[in-house]
Amino acid sequence: MLRVPREEFLPPHVRDYAYSDMPLPIGYGQTISAPHMVAMMCEYAGLRRGMYVLEVGTGSGYHAAVMAEIVGDEGHVYTIERIPELALFAKRNLERTGYSSRVTVIIGDGSRGFEPAAPYDVIVVTAAAPDIPRPLVDQLRIGGRLVIPVGSRFEQVLYVCTRTEDGLRIEKTVPCIFVPLIGRYGWREE
């Protein structure tokens, strides 16, 4: 996290708060997660060099850049964003900060995952789901981890799920609050 300049992933009007440990608005009703939550999600994901990662909810691209630092040149981060303007914002941020070779930005319904690059070692979802989306489980390799906030639109618990030969082992960790995961396997847009 020390290598990724968080201010470069923020709109100009909130850059003064880049290193405050809180979520910040990035436009279109979306937020960049607080630094502590980014760190926790990376830790729960068990990221290591060489892993292939899917992030659902690109936002400004900051979390993807942090994960790209961890997986290194041997790994890759695919990140999917449903809002085209945010995807473009993230893509520009990642290019400007030197992460575009390690991060691929996709526009689409993240609740469906991204089948062309599956299976993934890790899937990190940065938006709240009412349940665990089945396509994400299906795109996770055996032994892979899915980190996802699950609950209502207003409060969730961060789940750390490990795909096993027999199904999904779920560990419920900390309470959290994320923007809703909008999509076929998430919430409907209001």
Secondary structure, DSSP 4 states (H G I P E B T S, - for coil): -TTS-GGGGS-GGGGGGTTSSS-EEEETTEEEPPHHHHHHHHHHHT--TT-EEEEE--TTSHHHHHHHHHHTTTSEEEEEES-HHHHHHHHHHHHHTT-TTTEEEEES-GGG--GGG--EEEEEE-SBBSS--HHHHHTEEEEEEEEEEEE-SS-EEEEEEEEETTEEEEEEEEEE---B-BSTTSBPP-
